[in-house]
């Protein structure tokens, strides 16, 4: 297999979707934009609030917990259509509804 390079995404509910990484520096926590992220063949990449994430900007309306929306996750050589489940704003882990690891 070949490596996959995650570059960002698009969704109809926001103006932008940016690939970001969470970092804490000098007591200040926040997100920094990443140009892209290469995922090795066979590796698993988990997007999570305090790690690598896709940040939505310019939302059309507030996100509502337990609802979902479609997103196109973009890679250097294509894209994947996914459904995103909205969780509590203080969630640090994702639910396993609809899938198992």
C-alpha positions as CSV (number, residue, x, y, z in Angstrom):
1,X,0.0,0.0,0.0
2,X,0.9,3.6,-0.3
3,X,0.9,6.3,2.3
4,X,-2.2,8.6,2.4
5,X,-1.8,12.3,2.9
6,X,-4.7,14.1,4.7
7,X,-5.0,17.7,3.6
8,X,-8.3,18.9,5.0
9,X,-11.9,18.8,4.2
10,X,-15.1,20.5,3.1
11,X,-18.7,20.5,4.5
12,X,-21.9,22.3,3.6
13,X,-22.4,23.6,7.2
14,X,-19.2,25.7,7.4
15,X,-17.1,28.0,5.3
16,X,-13.9,26.1,6.0
17,X,-12.4,22.9,7.3
18,X,-8.8,23.1,8.4
19,X,-6.4,20.3,9.5
20,X,-5.0,21.3,13.0
21,X,-3.0,20.0,15.9
22,X,-3.7,20.8,19.5
23,X,-0.7,22.1,21.5
24,X,-0.1,23.6,24.9
25,X,2.8,26.0,25.1
26,X,3.7,28.3,28.0
27,X,0.4,27.6,29.7
28,X,-1.6,28.5,26.7
29,X,-3.5,25.8,24.8
30,X,-4.8,26.0,21.3
31,X,-4.8,24.8,17.7
32,X,-2.1,25.3,15.1
33,X,-2.8,24.7,11.4
34,X,-1.1,21.8,9.7
35,X,-0.3,21.9,6.0
36,X,-1.0,18.1,5.7
37,X,-0.5,14.9,7.5
38,X,1.0,11.7,6.0
39,X,-0.5,8.4,7.3
40,X,1.7,5.3,6.8
41,X,0.1,2.3,5.0
42,X,-1.8,0.1,7.5
43,X,-1.6,2.8,10.2
44,X,-4.7,4.1,12.0
45,X,-5.2,7.9,12.4
46,X,-7.7,9.0,15.1
47,X,-8.9,12.6,14.9
48,X,-9.6,13.9,18.5
49,X,-10.1,17.2,20.3
50,X,-6.7,17.1,22.1
51,X,-4.7,15.8,19.2
52,X,-5.0,16.1,15.4
53,X,-8.4,17.4,14.3
54,X,-10.4,19.0,11.6
55,X,-11.5,22.5,12.7
56,X,-14.7,24.0,11.3
57,X,-14.7,27.7,10.7
58,X,-17.6,30.0,9.6
59,X,-20.4,27.7,10.8
60,X,-23.8,28.4,9.3
61,X,-25.5,27.6,12.6
62,X,-24.5,26.3,16.1
63,X,-23.7,22.6,16.3
64,X,-26.3,20.5,18.1
65,X,-25.2,17.6,20.3
66,X,-26.3,14.2,19.0
67,X,-27.0,15.4,15.5
68,X,-24.7,14.6,12.5
69,X,-23.6,16.2,9.2
70,X,-21.7,15.1,6.1
71,X,-18.1,16.0,5.4
72,X,-15.7,15.3,2.6
73,X,-12.3,14.5,4.0
74,X,-9.7,15.4,1.5
75,X,-6.5,13.5,0.7
76,X,-3.7,14.3,-1.7
77,X,-5.0,11.6,-4.1
78,X,-8.8,11.7,-3.5
79,X,-11.4,12.1,-0.9
80,X,-13.7,10.2,1.5
81,X,-17.3,11.1,2.3
82,X,-18.0,10.6,6.0
83,X,-20.8,11.3,8.5
84,X,-19.7,13.3,11.6
85,X,-21.6,12.7,14.9
86,X,-21.7,15.8,17.0
87,X,-20.8,15.1,20.6
88,X,-20.7,17.2,23.8
89,X,-18.5,20.3,23.6
90,X,-16.4,18.9,26.5
91,X,-16.0,15.4,25.0
92,X,-12.5,14.2,25.0
93,X,-13.2,10.7,23.6
94,X,-15.5,9.7,20.8
95,X,-18.5,7.4,21.2
96,X,-18.5,3.9,19.6
97,X,-22.0,4.1,18.3
98,X,-22.2,2.5,14.9
99,X,-18.7,1.1,15.0
100,X,-16.2,-1.0,17.0
101,X,-12.4,-0.9,17.2
